[in-house]
């Protein structure tokens, strides 16, 4: 074996590969049994997940071997491409999904449904990371004034993305982008006073939106802002699910009953009894809770935490600011989606339709996540990188 090949092999991040491998196996297993209980063809449903896993794995290793200088140069073009893909939904959306959801979020490419916003998550992380690295390189003596200018610039370059998310009425995914932006701003060392003000503003806006849901005048305001009735119902169902158990909160209540019935050790894979709508996607964690109980659910959560740790650790070992920012963005993207999905399943948070990373059904989300992991696997942790 050549010395160079040996170095590349020894540099492979097996500690990061382990949780990913276990998550992918678990996703196939869960999709099979969810398909079984929902009267779908379990082999077909698991088979689709296998295909998504294989495509995602190929994409992950493909990205791993792209040189870092090429990625650095391609970042703005990748971000622009993701915006154009999202903009194309206005003209070339999936009619079938539009009839079901009333939203234009999916493209139909030769019979394959594709959600551009999932790809945009990785593109956005790369773009904001690069802009912050450039800012840190140019501004040795940073001040509040220069930090404010940088925040303004980030707002300008993010505006097209958030506008497209607004047009697509995808409030849940918008929260993912906001979380990523906030995490990267904090990681970049922006003055804490600016960060505190921004978080206070977001807190006031979030609290005000929730308050408006429960007043007639507020509902009229939210309607004028293009919030749909089903979105308002999700907040009502979250605040008092059992009050609406037979209507708008049926999914949440069934999820709570499923998780509660699992007890400490669960009923086993063949003992699931509680029906939960959309269990294969938004509510996949309720199946884990019912089948494997508190112990199984906790094990899954701990596996996620181990994954997040390995991502952070990889970025730090690479000694590259750009890599660290990428890892921070990816971690907080996954943390928010995991926390929101599981939180909604146990009644802690309202439903937003955000899938659980790896485990929920959805080819675009899984493949896009694997693409992001390709960036992490491509980080050289054996020498100091620059930028």
C-alpha positions as CSV (number, residue, x, y, z in Angstrom):
1,X,0.0,0.0,0.0
2,X,1.3,3.4,-0.9
3,X,2.2,5.8,2.0
4,X,-0.3,8.4,0.8
5,X,-3.1,5.9,0.6
6,X,-2.2,4.6,4.0
7,X,-2.4,8.1,5.5
8,X,-5.8,8.8,3.9
9,X,-7.1,5.5,5.3
10,X,-5.7,6.1,8.8
11,X,-7.2,9.6,8.7
12,X,-10.7,8.2,8.1
13,X,-13.1,9.3,10.9
14,X,-14.4,5.9,12.1
15,X,-15.6,7.5,15.4
16,X,-18.0,9.6,13.4
17,X,-18.9,6.8,11.0
18,X,-20.1,4.6,13.9
19,X,-23.2,6.7,15.0
20,X,-24.1,7.4,11.4
21,X,-24.0,3.7,10.5
22,X,-26.1,2.8,13.5
23,X,-28.6,5.6,12.7
24,X,-28.9,4.4,9.1
25,X,-29.5,0.8,10.2
26,X,-32.1,1.9,12.7
27,X,-33.9,4.0,10.1
28,X,-34.3,1.0,7.8
29,X,-35.5,-1.2,10.7
30,X,-38.0,1.4,11.9
31,X,-39.4,2.1,8.4
32,X,-40.0,-1.6,8.0
33,X,-42.0,-2.0,11.1
34,X,-43.9,1.3,10.7
35,X,-44.9,0.2,7.2
36,X,-46.0,-3.1,8.8
37,X,-48.3,-1.5,11.3
38,X,-49.7,1.1,8.9
39,X,-50.8,-1.5,6.4
40,X,-48.2,-0.4,3.9
41,X,-45.9,-2.9,2.2
42,X,-43.1,-3.1,4.8
43,X,-40.5,-4.5,2.4
44,X,-41.3,-1.7,-0.1
45,X,-41.1,1.0,2.5
46,X,-37.8,-0.4,3.9
47,X,-36.5,-0.9,0.4
48,X,-37.1,2.8,-0.4
49,X,-35.1,3.7,2.7
50,X,-32.3,1.4,1.7
51,X,-32.1,3.2,-1.7
52,X,-32.0,6.6,0.0
53,X,-29.3,5.3,2.3
54,X,-27.2,4.0,-0.6
55,X,-27.6,7.2,-2.6
56,X,-26.8,9.3,0.5
57,X,-23.7,7.2,1.2
58,X,-22.4,7.6,-2.4
59,X,-23.0,11.3,-2.2
60,X,-21.2,11.5,1.2
61,X,-18.1,9.8,0.0
62,X,-18.2,11.8,-3.3
63,X,-18.1,15.1,-1.4
64,X,-15.4,13.8,1.0
65,X,-12.9,13.6,-1.8
66,X,-13.5,17.1,-3.2
67,X,-10.5,19.3,-2.5
68,X,-11.1,22.0,0.1
69,X,-9.9,24.8,-2.2
70,X,-12.5,23.8,-4.8
71,X,-15.3,23.8,-2.1
72,X,-14.1,27.2,-0.9
73,X,-14.4,28.7,-4.4
74,X,-17.7,26.9,-5.2
75,X,-19.5,28.1,-2.0
76,X,-21.2,31.2,-3.5
77,X,-22.2,29.4,-6.6
78,X,-23.6,26.5,-4.6
79,X,-25.7,29.0,-2.5
80,X,-26.9,30.7,-5.7
81,X,-27.8,27.4,-7.2
82,X,-29.9,26.4,-4.1
83,X,-31.7,29.7,-4.3
84,X,-32.5,29.2,-8.0
85,X,-33.8,25.7,-7.2
86,X,-36.1,27.1,-4.6
87,X,-37.2,29.9,-6.9
88,X,-38.0,27.3,-9.6
89,X,-40.7,26.0,-7.3
90,X,-42.9,28.9,-8.3
91,X,-43.1,27.5,-11.8
92,X,-42.2,23.8,-11.6
93,X,-43.8,22.6,-8.3
94,X,-45.1,19.1,-7.7
95,X,-48.9,19.4,-8.4
96,X,-49.7,16.2,-6.4
97,X,-48.0,17.5,-3.3
98,X,-49.5,20.9,-3.8
99,X,-53.0,19.4,-3.8
100,X,-52.3,17.6,-0.6
101,X,-50.5,20.3,1.4
102,X,-51.4,23.5,-0.4
103,X,-47.7,24.5,-0.5
104,X,-45.1,24.6,-3.3
105,X,-42.2,22.9,-1.6
106,X,-41.5,19.9,-3.9
107,X,-40.1,19.5,-7.4
108,X,-41.0,16.4,-9.4
109,X,-38.0,15.3,-11.4
110,X,-38.8,12.2,-13.5
111,X,-41.2,11.0,-10.9
112,X,-38.8,11.6,-8.0
113,X,-39.9,14.2,-5.4
114,X,-37.2,16.6,-4.4
115,X,-37.4,19.3,-1.7
116,X,-34.8,22.1,-2.6
117,X,-34.9,23.6,0.9
118,X,-33.1,20.6,2.3
119,X,-30.2,21.2,-0.1
120,X,-30.3,24.9,0.8
121,X,-29.5,24.1,4.4
122,X,-26.0,22.8,3.6
123,X,-25.5,25.6,1.0
124,X,-26.5,28.2,3.6
125,X,-24.2,26.8,6.3
126,X,-21.2,26.9,3.8
127,X,-22.0,30.4,2.6
128,X,-22.5,32.0,6.0
129,X,-19.4,30.2,7.3
130,X,-17.3,31.6,4.4
131,X,-18.5,35.1,4.9
132,X,-17.7,35.0,8.6
133,X,-14.2,33.6,7.9
134,X,-13.6,36.4,5.4
135,X,-14.8,39.0,8.0
136,X,-12.5,37.6,10.7
137,X,-9.5,37.7,8.3
138,X,-10.1,41.3,7.3
139,X,-11.1,42.7,10.7
140,X,-8.3,42.2,13.2
141,X,-9.6,45.0,15.5
142,X,-13.3,44.2,15.5
143,X,-15.7,46.8,17.0
144,X,-19.4,46.9,17.6
145,X,-19.7,49.1,14.5
146,X,-17.9,46.6,12.3
147,X,-19.9,43.8,13.9
148,X,-23.2,45.6,13.1
149,X,-22.1,46.1,9.5
150,X,-21.4,42.4,9.3
151,X,-24.8,41.5,10.8
152,X,-26.4,43.8,8.2
153,X,-24.5,42.1,5.4
154,X,-25.6,38.7,6.6
155,X,-29.2,39.9,6.7
156,X,-28.9,41.2,3.1
157,X,-27.5,37.9,1.7
158,X,-30.0,35.9,3.8
159,X,-33.0,37.9,2.6
160,X,-33.6,36.0,-0.7
161,X,-33.6,32.7,1.2
162,X,-36.1,33.8,3.8
163,X,-38.2,35.5,1.2
164,X,-38.4,32.2,-0.7
165,X,-39.2,30.3,2.5
166,X,-42.0,32.9,3.2
167,X,-43.5,32.4,-0.3
168,X,-43.4,28.6,0.2
169,X,-45.1,29.0,3.6
170,X,-42.4,26.7,5.2
171,X,-42.2,28.3,8.7
172,X,-40.7,25.2,10.3
173,X,-37.7,25.0,7.9
174,X,-37.3,28.8,8.3
175,X,-36.7,28.2,12.0
176,X,-33.8,25.8,11.1
177,X,-32.1,28.6,9.1
178,X,-32.6,31.1,11.9
179,X,-31.0,28.6,14.3
180,X,-28.0,28.0,12.1
181,X,-27.5,31.7,11.5
182,X,-27.7,32.5,15.2
183,X,-25.3,29.7,16.1
184,X,-22.7,30.8,13.6
185,X,-23.0,34.5,14.7
186,X,-22.3,33.4,18.3
187,X,-19.4,31.1,17.2
188,X,-17.8,33.9,15.2
189,X,-17.3,36.1,18.3
190,X,-19.8,38.9,17.4
191,X,-20.1,41.3,20.3
192,X,-22.3,39.8,23.0
193,X,-24.4,43.0,23.3
194,X,-25.5,42.6,19.7
195,X,-26.3,38.9,20.2
196,X,-28.3,39.7,23.4
197,X,-30.4,42.3,21.5
198,X,-31.0,40.0,18.6
199,X,-32.1,37.2,20.9
200,X,-34.4,39.6,22.8
201,X,-36.0,40.7,19.6
202,X,-36.5,37.1,18.4
203,X,-38.0,36.2,21.8
204,X,-40.5,39.2,21.7
205,X,-41.5,38.3,18.1
206,X,-42.0,34.6,19.0
207,X,-44.0,35.4,22.1
208,X,-46.1,37.9,20.2
209,X,-46.9,35.4,17.5
210,X,-48.1,32.8,20.0
211,X,-50.2,35.4,21.8
212,X,-51.8,36.5,18.5
213,X,-53.0,33.0,17.9
214,X,-55.5,33.2,20.7
215,X,-57.2,36.5,19.8
216,X,-59.5,37.3,16.9
217,X,-57.7,40.4,15.9
218,X,-54.4,38.6,16.3
219,X,-55.6,35.8,14.0
220,X,-56.5,38.4,11.4
221,X,-53.0,39.8,11.6
222,X,-51.4,36.4,11.2
223,X,-53.7,35.7,8.3
224,X,-52.5,38.8,6.6
225,X,-49.0,37.5,7.1
226,X,-49.9,34.4,5.2
227,X,-50.1,32.1,8.2
228,X,-52.5,29.3,7.5
229,X,-55.2,27.9,9.7
230,X,-53.4,24.6,10.2
231,X,-50.4,26.4,11.5
232,X,-52.5,28.2,14.1
233,X,-54.2,24.9,15.0
234,X,-50.8,23.4,15.8
235,X,-50.2,26.1,18.4
236,X,-53.7,25.6,19.9
237,X,-53.2,21.8,19.9
238,X,-49.8,22.3,21.6
239,X,-51.2,24.5,24.4
240,X,-54.1,22.2,25.3
241,X,-53.9,18.9,23.3
242,X,-56.5,16.9,25.2
243,X,-59.1,19.7,24.7
244,X,-58.9,19.0,21.0
245,X,-58.1,15.3,21.2
246,X,-60.8,14.4,18.7
247,X,-59.9,17.1,16.2
248,X,-56.8,19.2,15.6
249,X,-54.8,17.6,18.4
250,X,-55.5,14.0,17.4
251,X,-52.0,13.3,16.2
252,X,-50.3,14.8,19.3
253,X,-52.6,13.0,21.7
254,X,-52.1,9.7,20.0
255,X,-48.4,10.2,20.1
256,X,-48.5,10.9,23.8
257,X,-50.6,7.8,24.4
258,X,-48.2,5.7,22.3
259,X,-45.1,6.9,24.2
260,X,-46.7,6.7,27.6
261,X,-47.9,3.1,26.9
262,X,-44.3,2.0,26.2
263,X,-43.4,2.4,29.8
264,X,-39.8,1.7,30.9
265,X,-38.9,-1.2,28.5
266,X,-41.5,-0.9,25.8
267,X,-43.9,-3.4,24.3
268,X,-41.5,-4.9,21.8
269,X,-41.5,-4.4,18.0
270,X,-44.4,-6.8,17.6
271,X,-46.5,-5.4,20.5
272,X,-47.3,-1.9,19.2
273,X,-51.0,-1.1,19.5
274,X,-51.6,2.7,19.4
275,X,-52.2,4.2,16.0
276,X,-50.4,7.5,15.3
277,X,-50.9,9.4,12.0
278,X,-47.8,10.1,9.9
279,X,-45.8,7.8,12.1
280,X,-43.2,7.1,9.4
281,X,-42.2,10.8,9.2
282,X,-43.1,13.5,11.7
283,X,-43.9,11.0,14.6
284,X,-41.3,8.3,14.1
285,X,-40.1,8.8,17.7
286,X,-43.5,7.8,19.1
287,X,-42.9,4.3,17.6
288,X,-39.5,4.2,19.3
289,X,-41.1,5.1,22.6
290,X,-43.9,2.6,22.4
291,X,-41.9,-0.3,21.1
292,X,-38.7,0.2,23.1
293,X,-39.9,2.3,26.1
294,X,-38.0,4.9,28.0
295,X,-34.8,2.8,27.8
296,X,-34.9,2.6,24.0
297,X,-35.9,6.2,23.5
298,X,-33.1,7.3,25.8
299,X,-30.6,5.2,23.9
300,X,-31.6,6.9,20.7
301,X,-31.2,10.3,22.2
302,X,-27.8,9.4,23.6
303,X,-26.8,8.2,20.1
304,X,-27.7,11.6,18.7
305,X,-25.6,13.3,21.4
306,X,-22.6,11.1,20.6
307,X,-23.0,12.1,16.9
308,X,-23.1,15.8,17.8
309,X,-20.0,15.5,19.9
310,X,-18.1,13.7,17.1
311,X,-19.0,16.5,14.7
312,X,-17.8,19.2,17.1
313,X,-14.6,17.2,17.9
314,X,-13.8,16.8,14.2
315,X,-14.1,20.5,13.5
316,X,-11.8,21.4,16.5
317,X,-9.2,18.8,15.5
318,X,-9.0,20.2,12.0
319,X,-7.7,23.5,13.4
320,X,-9.5,25.4,10.6
321,X,-11.9,28.2,11.4
322,X,-13.9,27.4,8.2
323,X,-14.3,23.8,9.2
324,X,-15.3,24.7,12.8
325,X,-18.0,27.0,11.5
326,X,-19.2,24.3,9.1
327,X,-19.4,21.8,12.0
328,X,-21.2,24.3,14.2
329,X,-23.8,25.0,11.5
330,X,-24.4,21.3,10.9
331,X,-24.6,20.4,14.6
332,X,-27.1,23.1,15.3
333,X,-29.1,22.3,12.2
334,X,-29.4,18.7,13.4
335,X,-29.8,19.7,17.1
336,X,-32.8,21.9,16.3
337,X,-34.5,19.4,14.1
338,X,-33.9,16.6,16.6
339,X,-35.1,18.7,19.6
340,X,-38.1,20.0,17.7
341,X,-39.2,16.6,16.4
342,X,-38.8,14.8,19.7
343,X,-40.2,17.8,21.6
344,X,-43.3,17.7,19.4
345,X,-43.7,14.0,19.9
346,X,-43.7,14.3,23.7
347,X,-45.8,17.5,23.8
348,X,-43.0,19.8,24.8
349,X,-43.2,21.8,21.5
350,X,-45.8,22.4,18.8
351,X,-45.7,20.3,15.6
352,X,-43.9,22.0,12.7
353,X,-43.5,19.1,10.3
354,X,-39.7,18.9,10.8
355,X,-38.4,15.4,10.3
356,X,-36.2,13.6,12.7
357,X,-32.7,13.4,11.2
358,X,-31.9,10.0,9.7
359,X,-34.9,8.1,11.1
360,X,-37.9,9.9,9.5
361,X,-38.9,8.9,6.0
362,X,-37.8,11.4,3.4
363,X,-35.1,10.9,0.7
364,X,-34.2,14.5,0.2
365,X,-33.6,15.2,3.9
366,X,-31.5,12.0,4.3
367,X,-29.4,12.5,1.1
368,X,-28.8,16.2,2.0
369,X,-27.7,15.3,5.5
370,X,-25.3,12.8,4.1
371,X,-23.9,15.4,1.8
372,X,-23.3,17.6,4.8
373,X,-21.4,14.7,6.5
374,X,-19.3,14.4,3.4
375,X,-17.9,17.8,4.2
376,X,-17.0,16.7,7.7
377,X,-15.4,13.4,6.6
378,X,-13.3,15.5,4.1
379,X,-11.7,17.5,6.9
380,X,-8.1,16.8,7.5
381,X,-7.5,16.3,11.3
382,X,-3.8,15.3,10.9
383,X,-2.5,18.8,10.1
384,X,-3.3,22.4,10.6
385,X,-5.6,23.9,7.9
386,X,-5.9,27.6,7.2
387,X,-9.0,29.7,6.6
